[in-house]
Amino acid sequence: MKMSGPVKFILFFVLPIAIFILWLGGFLSHRVEPGEKKEVKVVSGLPVLTVEEKQAPNYYKADGMVSADNNAKVATKWMGQILKIYVKEGDYVKAGQVLAILDDSEIKQQKNEALAGLEELSKAREEALAARKAALENYEFAKRTYERFKNLYQENAISKQQLEEIETKMIAAKSMVDQVDAKLGQLKAKESQVKAKLAQVNVMQGYTVIKAPFDGYVLKKMNDEGDMAAPGMPIFIIGEKKLQFLANLDESLLDKVKVGDELDIDLNGKVVKGKVIEKNSNIDPMNRTFKVKLNIPFSENITTGMYGKLLIPTDTKPKILIPKTAVFKWGQLNAVYTVDKDNIIRLTYVKLGEEYGEYVEVLSGLKPGDRIIQSNIEKACDGCRLGG
């Protein structure tokens, strides 16, 4: 049965609004009669903080990236599956130490084929050398015979036809020697080709053994056992445990940042201290910025290539700062629990600003003098009474 347009309008629009208005008016909930006390849940043990303004800096934020001093991306020139990884991030390694092994079964097959080819060529060469020895002996015998018959011919002891027959045999014997020499030359050329291939295979097999290029730490492991390694794709990053942060700053900050300054760096929500060790005062004419480099403490949670923001204080102003432990998500909004003069806990939405370590700025929703639940907010509830 199809509903008409007016029926749909009443059912899906007018009726829900009417129910909502009745609910707001309290007609659908239990009325508290005069003299009747509404039961309120009491919660205790919740620390309360009085909101106040504090002087806090405003920051200029510059994008930057973490790098490592004297680091190298270790890759392979062979495509193959990673069979074994012997190190983990943070391990100290020596130059030449094996870090990982790739599958070299295909290379081994090529190597075995090359070795088998060399063995066959070696046997063929031995046979050819034996044949050459026999052919050479036959030729030398034929040559001596020819010289003897040549003298006999000069003495008219034999006919010219007999001499020519002996000469033909000598030439044939010499031709046999030449044929064997040619075969030996071919075998030598093939042997050189196979040896060159074997040398190439040995080089490729070396590519399957991933070694540390120098003494240092495994700063990053890019793959796991079973992954496919490809030429030019880094498997590890090896370097010293000296991390740095590189950033480009606007030229307006040239006189505000000096070598030796300690500045905050926000790395994915974690703030670390960095010390300026280099400052290039040359302004890039393309973007009007200059480069700075800072040392930052080594941590396994900080890896090269990680992006972050360098925080440079520009001025200070009074701000409302509250602990991050007081803030929670309510749907898509940020909220805190406030406590009114009657110690009733109220859900209050807030708009947040800058983060300052364990504290966060409140742009709206709170004012100095307000009281909030500082922590253990999971025990609080809207409308509950705060006990002693």
C-alpha positions as CSV (number, residue, x, y, z in Angstrom):
1,M,0.0,0.0,0.0
2,K,1.6,3.3,-1.1
3,M,1.3,6.3,1.2
4,S,0.3,9.6,-0.2
5,G,2.5,12.7,-0.1
6,P,0.6,14.4,2.8
7,V,0.7,11.2,4.9
8,K,4.4,10.9,4.4
9,F,4.9,14.6,5.4
10,I,2.9,14.1,8.6
11,L,4.5,10.8,9.5
12,F,8.2,11.7,8.8
13,F,8.3,15.4,9.5
14,V,5.4,16.8,11.6
15,L,5.2,13.8,14.1
16,P,8.9,13.7,15.0
17,I,8.9,17.5,15.6
18,A,5.9,17.2,17.8
19,I,7.4,14.4,19.9
20,F,10.6,16.4,20.3
21,I,8.7,19.5,21.5
22,L,6.8,17.4,24.0
23,W,10.1,15.9,25.2
24,L,11.6,19.4,25.7
25,G,8.5,20.4,27.7
26,G,8.9,17.5,30.0
27,F,5.6,15.9,29.0
28,L,7.2,12.6,28.1
29,S,9.4,12.3,31.2
30,H,8.6,11.8,34.9
31,R,7.6,15.0,36.6
32,V,9.2,15.9,39.9
33,E,6.2,16.7,42.1
34,P,6.5,19.5,44.7
35,G,8.4,18.3,47.7
36,E,9.7,15.3,45.8
37,K,13.6,15.1,45.5
38,K,15.1,13.8,42.3
39,E,17.8,11.2,43.0
40,V,21.2,12.4,41.8
41,K,24.2,10.1,41.3
42,V,27.2,11.0,43.5
43,V,30.7,10.5,42.3
44,S,33.8,10.9,44.5
45,G,37.6,11.0,44.1
46,L,37.7,13.3,41.1
47,P,40.4,16.0,41.2
48,V,39.1,19.5,40.4
49,L,41.1,22.2,38.8
50,T,40.2,25.9,38.8
51,V,40.7,27.4,35.4
52,E,43.1,30.4,35.1
53,E,45.0,32.2,32.5
54,K,48.7,31.8,32.1
55,Q,51.3,33.5,29.9
56,A,52.0,31.2,26.9
57,P,54.0,31.8,23.7
58,N,52.6,32.1,20.2
59,Y,54.6,30.0,17.8
60,Y,55.8,30.4,14.2
61,K,55.6,26.8,12.8
62,A,58.0,25.7,10.1
63,D,57.8,22.4,8.4
64,G,60.9,20.2,8.5
65,M,62.2,16.6,8.3
66,V,64.3,14.3,10.5
67,S,67.6,13.2,9.0
68,A,70.6,11.3,10.4
69,D,74.2,12.4,10.4
70,N,76.3,10.1,8.1
71,N,73.5,7.7,7.2
72,A,73.2,5.4,4.2
73,K,70.2,3.6,2.5
74,V,71.2,0.0,2.1
75,A,69.7,-1.6,-1.0
76,T,70.4,-4.5,-3.3
77,K,71.0,-4.8,-7.0
78,W,69.1,-8.1,-7.2
79,M,65.4,-8.7,-7.1
80,G,64.5,-11.6,-4.8
81,Q,62.7,-12.7,-1.7
82,I,64.2,-11.8,1.6
83,L,64.8,-15.1,3.3
84,K,66.4,-14.0,6.6
85,I,66.9,-10.7,8.4
86,Y,69.5,-10.8,11.2
87,V,69.1,-7.3,12.8
88,K,66.4,-5.1,14.2
89,E,66.0,-1.4,14.5
90,G,68.4,0.1,17.1
91,D,71.0,-2.7,16.7
92,Y,74.7,-1.7,16.4
93,V,76.4,-3.2,13.4
94,K,80.0,-3.4,12.1
95,A,81.2,-2.7,8.6
96,G,80.7,-5.8,6.5
97,Q,78.3,-7.5,8.9
98,V,75.6,-9.5,7.2
99,L,72.2,-7.8,7.7
100,A,70.0,-10.0,5.5
101,I,70.0,-12.8,2.9
102,L,68.0,-12.9,-0.3
103,D,66.8,-16.0,-2.2
104,D,69.7,-17.0,-4.6
105,S,68.2,-20.2,-5.9
106,E,68.1,-18.9,-9.4
107,I,71.6,-17.6,-9.2
108,K,72.8,-21.0,-7.9
109,Q,71.2,-22.7,-10.8
110,Q,73.0,-20.4,-13.2
111,K,76.2,-21.0,-11.3
112,N,75.8,-24.8,-11.4
113,E,75.2,-24.6,-15.2
114,A,78.3,-22.5,-15.7
115,L,80.4,-24.9,-13.6
116,A,79.1,-27.9,-15.5
117,G,79.9,-26.1,-18.8
118,L,83.4,-25.4,-17.6
119,E,83.8,-29.1,-16.7
120,E,82.6,-30.2,-20.2
121,L,85.0,-27.7,-21.8
122,S,87.8,-28.9,-19.7
123,K,87.2,-32.5,-20.8
124,A,86.9,-31.4,-24.5
125,R,90.2,-29.4,-24.1
126,E,92.0,-32.4,-22.7
127,E,90.7,-34.5,-25.6
128,A,91.7,-31.8,-28.1
129,L,95.2,-31.5,-26.6
130,A,95.6,-35.3,-26.9
131,A,94.5,-35.2,-30.5
132,R,96.9,-32.3,-31.2
133,K,99.8,-34.3,-29.7
134,A,98.9,-37.2,-32.0
135,A,98.4,-35.0,-35.0
136,L,101.7,-33.1,-34.4
137,E,103.6,-36.4,-34.1
138,N,102.0,-37.6,-37.3
139,Y,102.9,-34.3,-39.0
140,E,106.5,-34.4,-37.8
141,F,106.8,-38.0,-39.0
142,A,105.3,-37.0,-42.4
143,K,107.7,-34.0,-42.6
144,R,110.7,-36.2,-41.9
145,T,109.6,-38.7,-44.5
146,Y,109.1,-36.0,-47.1
147,E,112.6,-34.6,-46.4
148,R,114.1,-38.1,-46.9
149,F,112.1,-38.7,-50.1
150,K,113.0,-35.3,-51.3
151,N,116.7,-36.2,-51.1
152,L,116.0,-39.5,-52.8
153,Y,114.2,-37.7,-55.6
154,Q,117.1,-35.4,-56.1
155,E,119.3,-38.5,-56.4
156,N,116.8,-39.8,-59.0
157,A,116.1,-42.8,-56.6
158,I,112.3,-42.2,-56.7
159,S,109.9,-40.7,-59.2
160,K,108.3,-37.3,-58.9
161,Q,104.9,-39.0,-58.4
162,Q,106.2,-40.8,-55.3
163,L,107.5,-37.5,-53.9
164,E,104.2,-35.8,-54.5
165,E,102.3,-38.6,-52.7
166,I,104.5,-38.1,-49.7
167,E,104.1,-34.3,-49.8
168,T,100.3,-34.7,-49.9
169,K,100.4,-36.9,-46.8
170,M,102.6,-34.2,-45.1
171,I,100.2,-31.4,-46.0
172,A,97.2,-33.5,-44.8
173,A,99.0,-34.1,-41.5
174,K,99.7,-30.3,-41.1
175,S,96.0,-29.6,-41.9
176,M,95.0,-31.9,-39.1
177,V,97.2,-30.0,-36.7
178,D,95.7,-26.7,-37.8
179,Q,92.2,-28.1,-37.4
180,V,92.9,-29.2,-33.8
181,D,94.5,-25.8,-33.1
182,A,91.4,-24.1,-34.4
183,K,89.2,-26.3,-32.2
184,L,91.4,-25.5,-29.2
185,G,91.0,-21.8,-30.0
186,Q,87.2,-22.2,-30.1
187,L,87.2,-24.1,-26.8
188,K,89.4,-21.3,-25.2
189,A,86.9,-18.7,-26.4
190,K,84.0,-20.6,-25.0
191,E,85.8,-21.1,-21.8
192,S,86.4,-17.4,-21.5
193,Q,82.7,-16.7,-22.1
194,V,81.6,-19.2,-19.4
195,K,84.2,-17.9,-17.0
196,A,82.9,-14.4,-17.6
197,K,79.4,-15.6,-17.0
198,L,80.5,-17.4,-13.8
199,A,82.2,-14.2,-12.6
200,Q,79.0,-12.3,-13.3
201,V,77.0,-14.9,-11.4
202,N,79.3,-14.7,-8.4
203,V,78.9,-10.9,-8.4
204,M,75.1,-11.3,-8.5
205,Q,75.3,-13.8,-5.7
206,G,77.1,-11.2,-3.7
207,Y,74.1,-8.9,-4.2
208,T,72.0,-11.4,-2.3
209,V,74.1,-10.9,0.9
210,I,73.2,-7.5,2.3
211,K,76.0,-6.1,4.4
212,A,76.5,-3.0,6.5
213,P,78.6,-0.4,4.6
214,F,80.1,1.0,7.8
215,D,79.9,0.9,11.5
216,G,76.7,2.3,12.8
217,Y,73.1,1.7,14.0
218,V,70.2,0.2,12.2
219,L,68.0,3.4,12.2
220,K,65.2,1.9,10.1
221,K,64.2,-1.5,8.8
222,M,62.1,-1.1,5.7
223,N,61.2,-4.7,5.0
224,D,60.4,-8.0,6.7
225,E,61.3,-11.6,6.0
226,G,59.3,-12.8,3.0
227,D,59.1,-9.4,1.3
228,M,60.4,-8.9,-2.2
229,A,63.6,-6.8,-2.4
230,A,64.0,-4.8,-5.6
231,P,67.1,-3.0,-7.1
232,G,67.4,0.5,-5.6
233,M,64.7,0.0,-3.0
234,P,66.2,0.5,0.5
235,I,66.0,-2.4,2.9
236,F,67.8,-0.7,5.8
237,I,69.0,2.8,6.8
238,I,72.3,2.6,8.6
239,G,73.8,5.6,10.4
240,E,75.0,7.1,13.7
241,K,72.7,7.6,16.6
242,K,72.7,11.4,15.9
243,L,69.4,12.6,14.6
244,Q,68.9,16.0,13.1
245,F,66.0,18.2,12.1
246,L,66.2,20.3,9.0
247,A,63.8,23.2,8.3
248,N,63.4,26.3,6.2
249,L,62.5,29.5,8.1
250,D,61.0,32.7,6.8
251,E,63.5,35.5,6.4
252,S,61.6,37.6,9.1
253,L,63.1,35.1,11.7
254,L,66.7,35.6,10.6
255,D,67.6,37.6,13.7
256,K,65.4,35.6,16.1
257,V,67.1,32.2,15.6
258,K,70.7,31.7,16.6
259,V,73.1,28.8,16.8
260,G,72.8,27.3,20.3
261,D,69.1,28.1,20.7
262,E,66.9,25.3,22.1
263,L,63.6,25.0,20.3
264,D,60.6,22.7,20.5
265,I,59.9,20.3,17.6
266,D,56.5,18.7,17.2
267,L,56.8,15.2,15.7
268,N,53.4,13.6,15.3
269,G,52.1,15.1,18.5
270,K,55.3,14.4,20.5
271,V,57.3,17.4,21.4
272,V,61.1,17.1,21.6
273,K,63.8,19.6,22.3
274,G,66.2,20.5,19.5
275,K,69.4,22.5,19.6
276,V,70.3,24.7,16.6
277,I,73.8,23.6,15.4
278,E,73.8,25.3,11.9
279,K,72.2,28.4,10.4
280,N,72.6,29.3,6.8
281,S,72.1,33.1,6.7
282,N,71.8,33.1,2.9
283,I,68.2,33.8,1.9
284,D,66.8,31.6,-0.9
285,P,65.6,34.2,-3.5
286,M,62.8,31.8,-4.7
287,N,60.9,31.4,-1.4
288,R,62.6,34.0,0.9
289,T,63.7,31.4,3.5
290,F,66.9,30.3,5.2
291,K,68.0,26.8,6.4
292,V,68.6,25.7,10.0
293,K,69.8,22.4,11.3
294,L,69.1,21.1,14.9
295,N,70.3,18.2,16.9
296,I,67.5,16.1,18.5
297,P,67.8,13.2,20.9
298,F,67.9,9.8,19.4
299,S,64.8,7.7,19.9
300,E,63.5,4.4,18.4
301,N,60.2,6.2,17.9
302,I,61.9,8.9,15.8
303,T,63.0,7.8,12.3
304,T,64.7,9.5,9.4
305,G,62.3,10.9,6.9
306,M,59.8,11.7,9.6
307,Y,58.1,15.1,9.1
308,G,57.5,17.6,11.9
309,K,57.1,21.2,12.8
310,L,59.7,23.5,14.3
311,L,58.1,25.7,16.9
312,I,59.6,29.2,17.2
313,P,58.1,31.4,19.9
314,T,57.3,34.9,18.6
315,D,55.5,36.6,21.6
316,T,53.5,35.7,24.7
317,K,49.9,36.3,25.7
318,P,47.6,35.2,28.5
319,K,45.9,31.9,27.5
320,I,43.6,29.4,29.2
321,L,45.6,26.2,29.5
322,I,44.2,22.9,30.8
323,P,45.6,19.4,31.2
324,K,45.0,17.2,28.2
325,T,43.8,14.6,30.7
326,A,40.7,16.8,31.2
327,V,39.6,16.7,27.6
328,F,37.6,14.0,25.8
329,K,35.8,13.5,22.6
330,W,32.0,13.7,22.6
331,G,30.9,12.7,19.1
332,Q,32.9,14.9,16.8
333,L,33.4,17.7,19.4
334,N,35.9,18.2,22.3
335,A,34.5,18.4,25.8
336,V,35.3,18.7,29.4
337,Y,33.3,18.2,32.6
338,T,32.8,21.5,34.6
339,V,31.6,21.7,38.2
340,D,29.0,24.4,39.1
341,K,28.5,26.1,42.4
342,D,26.3,23.3,43.6
343,N,28.9,20.7,42.8
344,I,26.9,19.4,39.9
345,I,29.0,18.1,37.0
346,R,28.1,19.5,33.6
347,L,29.2,18.4,30.1
348,T,30.8,21.4,28.5
349,Y,32.0,21.7,24.9
350,V,35.3,23.5,24.2
351,K,37.2,24.7,21.2
352,L,40.9,23.9,21.5
353,G,44.0,25.7,20.2
354,E,47.7,25.2,20.5
355,E,49.3,22.3,22.5
356,Y,51.9,22.9,25.1
357,G,53.4,19.6,26.1
358,E,50.9,18.1,28.6
359,Y,48.6,21.1,28.3
360,V,46.3,22.4,25.6
361,E,44.9,25.9,24.9
362,V,41.2,26.5,25.2
363,L,39.9,29.1,22.8
364,S,36.3,29.0,23.9
365,G,33.9,27.2,26.3
366,L,35.8,28.0,29.5
367,K,36.7,31.2,31.4
368,P,38.9,31.9,34.3
369,G,37.4,30.8,37.6
370,D,35.5,27.8,36.1
371,R,36.1,24.5,37.8
372,I,36.8,21.3,35.7
373,I,37.4,17.7,36.4
374,Q,41.2,17.4,35.9
375,S,41.5,13.6,35.3
376,N,39.7,10.3,35.8
377,I,37.0,11.7,33.6
378,E,35.7,8.2,32.8
379,K,34.2,8.2,36.3
380,A,32.3,11.5,35.7
381,C,28.9,11.9,34.2
382,D,26.7,14.8,33.1
383,G,24.3,15.8,35.9
384,C,26.1,13.8,38.6
385,R,27.0,15.4,41.9
386,L,30.6,15.7,42.9
387,G,31.1,14.1,46.4
388,G,33.8,14.8,48.9
